[in-house]
Amino acid sequence: MPFREINSRVVEARLEPGRTLFSQRGAMLAHRGRVSFTPSIQGGRGGITSMIGRRVAGEAAPLMTVEGDGTVMFGHGGHHIQVIELAGDTLHVEADRLLAFDGTLRQGTMFMGSQGGVMGLVRGQVTGQGLFTTTLQGHGSVAVMAHGGVIELPITPDRPVHVDPQAYVAHHGDVRNKLSTALGWRDMVGRGSGEAFQLELSGQGAVYVQASEEKL
């Protein structure tokens, strides 16, 4: 586990020769030892081709490569941080929520229209994910950012989870997701609950939800 939680807003990573981390630029708070920071145009093991779609859409977050022998503390904007461990599965998360992640993970992008067609694109706009979302796959750790802290909700075949799209942070596992509408006559006349859209996640895995509807 490369990340150790110092508090809810700061994590520390231990670096060794031959080990690489990627982090959002400007996220380094302090470091000890011989550590180097260089701009990354590839953004992980996915290579530069994994970033083309996001570059075209203007949705790629700038990253830096972190290498050396020492420790580094990461944090950004005072946001709460959640460390997620991947064991061969895939994490779906928006690029600007990535604080840092293990260099062993393969990064890619997914077109929102590939999950749910038009509703997938609508979901991208409702959640703030735009046309693309970032995927990280393999064995390793990821530190993501959120407002107001994060809760992890397990998803099982017999217990799908419905999430406010604005509170959604990330999910991993064998999970299917779709945007559903609860729009009724009360919403049409302004007397509804205000929860016109819900994100339904089903399958086997987990979803991370922040304690806020505020975007980063």
C-alpha positions as CSV (number, residue, x, y, z in Angstrom):
1,M,0.0,0.0,0.0
2,P,1.9,3.1,-1.2
3,F,-0.3,5.6,0.5
4,R,-0.6,6.2,4.3
5,E,-3.3,8.5,5.5
6,I,-1.8,11.3,7.7
7,N,-5.3,12.8,8.2
8,S,-8.5,13.2,6.1
9,R,-6.8,15.7,3.8
10,V,-3.2,14.5,3.5
11,V,-1.6,11.2,2.4
12,E,2.0,10.1,2.4
13,A,3.6,7.9,-0.2
14,R,6.8,5.9,0.3
15,L,9.0,5.8,-2.9
16,E,11.7,3.3,-3.7
17,P,14.1,3.1,-6.7
18,G,12.3,1.6,-9.6
19,R,8.9,2.6,-8.3
20,T,6.8,5.3,-10.0
21,L,3.8,7.3,-8.9
22,F,1.6,9.7,-10.8
23,S,0.0,12.7,-9.1
24,Q,-1.9,15.8,-10.0
25,R,0.4,18.7,-10.7
26,G,0.7,21.0,-7.7
27,A,-0.4,18.2,-5.2
28,M,3.0,17.8,-3.5
29,L,2.9,19.3,-0.1
30,A,6.3,18.2,1.3
31,H,8.9,15.5,0.7
32,R,12.0,13.8,2.3
33,G,14.8,12.2,0.5
34,R,15.9,12.2,-3.2
35,V,12.6,12.6,-5.1
36,S,12.1,14.0,-8.6
37,F,9.0,15.5,-10.1
38,T,8.6,15.7,-13.9
39,P,5.6,16.6,-16.1
40,S,3.9,13.6,-17.6
41,I,2.3,13.7,-21.0
42,Q,1.4,10.0,-20.9
43,G,-0.5,9.8,-17.7
44,G,0.4,6.2,-16.6
45,R,0.9,2.9,-18.3
46,G,-1.9,3.5,-20.8
47,G,0.5,5.6,-22.9
48,I,-0.2,8.8,-24.8
49,T,-2.9,7.2,-26.9
50,S,-5.0,6.7,-23.8
51,M,-5.2,10.5,-23.3
52,I,-6.0,11.5,-26.9
53,G,-9.8,11.5,-26.4
54,R,-9.6,13.5,-23.2
55,R,-7.1,16.0,-24.7
56,V,-9.5,16.6,-27.7
57,A,-12.4,17.1,-25.3
58,G,-10.3,19.3,-23.0
59,E,-11.0,17.0,-20.1
60,A,-7.5,15.7,-19.2
61,A,-6.0,16.7,-15.8
62,P,-2.3,17.5,-15.9
63,L,-0.1,14.9,-14.2
64,M,3.4,14.7,-12.9
65,T,5.7,11.6,-12.6
66,V,7.1,11.1,-9.1
67,E,10.2,8.9,-8.7
68,G,13.1,8.5,-6.3
69,D,13.9,7.3,-2.8
70,G,12.0,8.9,0.0
71,T,8.6,10.0,1.1
72,V,6.1,12.5,-0.3
73,M,3.0,14.1,1.2
74,F,0.1,14.9,-1.1
75,G,-3.0,17.0,-0.7
76,H,-4.9,19.5,-2.9
77,G,-7.3,22.3,-2.2
78,G,-8.1,21.1,1.3
79,H,-10.2,18.3,-0.2
80,H,-10.9,15.1,1.7
81,I,-8.9,12.1,0.4
82,Q,-10.0,8.5,0.0
83,V,-7.5,5.7,-0.7
84,I,-8.9,2.9,-2.9
85,E,-7.1,-0.4,-3.3
86,L,-7.5,-2.2,-6.6
87,A,-7.0,-6.0,-6.9
88,G,-7.1,-6.5,-10.6
89,D,-10.3,-4.7,-11.2
90,T,-11.1,-1.4,-12.8
91,L,-11.8,2.0,-11.2
92,H,-14.0,4.6,-12.9
93,V,-13.2,8.1,-11.7
94,E,-13.2,11.6,-13.1
95,A,-9.6,12.8,-13.9
96,D,-9.8,16.0,-11.8
97,R,-10.6,13.8,-8.7
98,L,-7.3,11.9,-9.0
99,L,-4.8,13.1,-6.4
100,A,-2.2,10.3,-7.0
101,F,-2.0,6.7,-8.1
102,D,0.3,3.8,-8.4
103,G,2.4,3.7,-11.6
104,T,1.6,0.0,-11.9
105,L,-2.0,0.8,-12.8
106,R,-3.0,1.1,-16.5
107,Q,-4.8,4.3,-17.3
108,G,-7.4,4.6,-20.0
109,T,-10.6,6.5,-21.0
110,M,-14.2,5.5,-21.6
111,F,-16.6,7.3,-23.8
112,M,-19.7,8.0,-21.7
113,G,-22.0,7.2,-24.7
114,S,-20.7,3.6,-24.6
115,Q,-22.7,3.0,-21.5
116,G,-26.3,3.9,-22.0
117,G,-26.1,5.7,-25.3
118,V,-27.8,9.1,-25.1
119,M,-28.6,8.6,-21.4
120,G,-24.9,7.9,-20.8
121,L,-24.0,11.3,-22.3
122,V,-26.7,12.9,-20.2
123,R,-25.2,11.2,-17.2
124,G,-21.8,12.7,-18.1
125,Q,-23.3,16.1,-18.1
126,V,-25.3,15.7,-14.9
127,T,-22.4,14.3,-12.9
128,G,-19.9,16.7,-14.4
129,Q,-17.9,13.9,-16.1
130,G,-18.3,15.4,-19.6
131,L,-17.9,13.1,-22.6
132,F,-15.2,10.9,-21.1
133,T,-14.3,9.3,-17.8
134,T,-10.9,7.9,-16.6
135,T,-10.3,4.2,-15.9
136,L,-7.5,2.7,-13.8
137,Q,-7.0,-1.0,-14.0
138,G,-4.7,-3.5,-12.2
139,H,-3.2,-4.0,-8.8
140,G,-2.3,-0.9,-6.9
141,S,-3.6,2.1,-4.9
142,V,-5.4,5.3,-5.9
143,A,-6.0,8.4,-3.8
144,V,-9.1,10.3,-4.9
145,M,-10.5,13.7,-3.7
146,A,-14.0,14.6,-2.6
147,H,-15.9,17.2,-0.7
148,G,-17.0,16.6,2.9
149,G,-15.6,13.0,3.2
150,V,-16.4,9.8,1.4
151,I,-18.4,6.7,2.2
152,E,-18.0,3.3,0.5
153,L,-21.2,1.5,-0.4
154,P,-20.9,-2.2,-1.4
155,I,-22.8,-3.3,-4.5
156,T,-24.1,-6.9,-4.8
157,P,-26.2,-8.6,-7.4
158,D,-29.2,-8.6,-5.1
159,R,-28.6,-5.0,-3.7
160,P,-28.1,-2.3,-6.3
161,V,-27.3,1.2,-5.1
162,H,-29.0,4.4,-6.2
163,V,-26.8,7.5,-5.9
164,D,-27.3,11.2,-6.3
165,P,-25.3,12.0,-9.5
166,Q,-23.8,15.1,-7.9
167,A,-22.5,13.0,-4.9
168,Y,-21.0,10.3,-7.0
169,V,-17.2,10.1,-6.8
170,A,-16.1,6.7,-8.3
171,H,-16.8,3.0,-8.5
172,H,-15.0,-0.2,-9.2
173,G,-15.7,-3.8,-9.8
174,D,-18.0,-5.6,-12.2
175,V,-20.6,-2.8,-12.1
176,R,-23.2,-1.7,-14.6
177,N,-24.5,1.9,-14.2
178,K,-27.2,3.9,-15.7
179,L,-29.0,7.2,-15.2
180,S,-32.6,6.9,-14.3
181,T,-35.2,9.6,-14.0
182,A,-37.7,10.0,-11.2
183,L,-39.4,12.9,-13.0
184,G,-43.1,13.1,-12.2
185,W,-46.0,15.5,-12.2
186,R,-44.8,17.1,-8.9
187,D,-41.5,17.9,-10.4
188,M,-43.3,19.5,-13.4
189,V,-45.1,21.9,-11.1
190,G,-42.1,22.5,-8.8
191,R,-43.3,20.4,-5.9
192,G,-41.0,17.4,-6.3
193,S,-38.2,16.2,-4.1
194,G,-35.6,17.8,-6.3
195,E,-34.0,14.4,-7.0
196,A,-35.2,14.1,-10.6
197,F,-32.1,12.0,-11.7
198,Q,-30.6,9.1,-9.9
199,L,-27.5,7.0,-10.8
200,E,-28.3,3.3,-10.5
201,L,-25.3,0.9,-10.0
202,S,-25.8,-2.8,-10.1
203,G,-23.5,-5.9,-10.1
204,Q,-20.6,-6.7,-7.8
205,G,-18.2,-4.0,-6.5
206,A,-18.4,-0.7,-4.6
207,V,-19.3,2.9,-5.2
208,Y,-17.8,5.9,-3.4
209,V,-20.1,8.8,-2.5
210,Q,-19.1,12.2,-1.1
211,A,-21.0,13.9,1.7
212,S,-21.8,16.9,-0.6
213,E,-23.3,17.7,-3.9
214,E,-20.5,20.2,-4.7
215,K,-18.3,19.6,-7.6
216,L,-14.5,20.0,-7.4
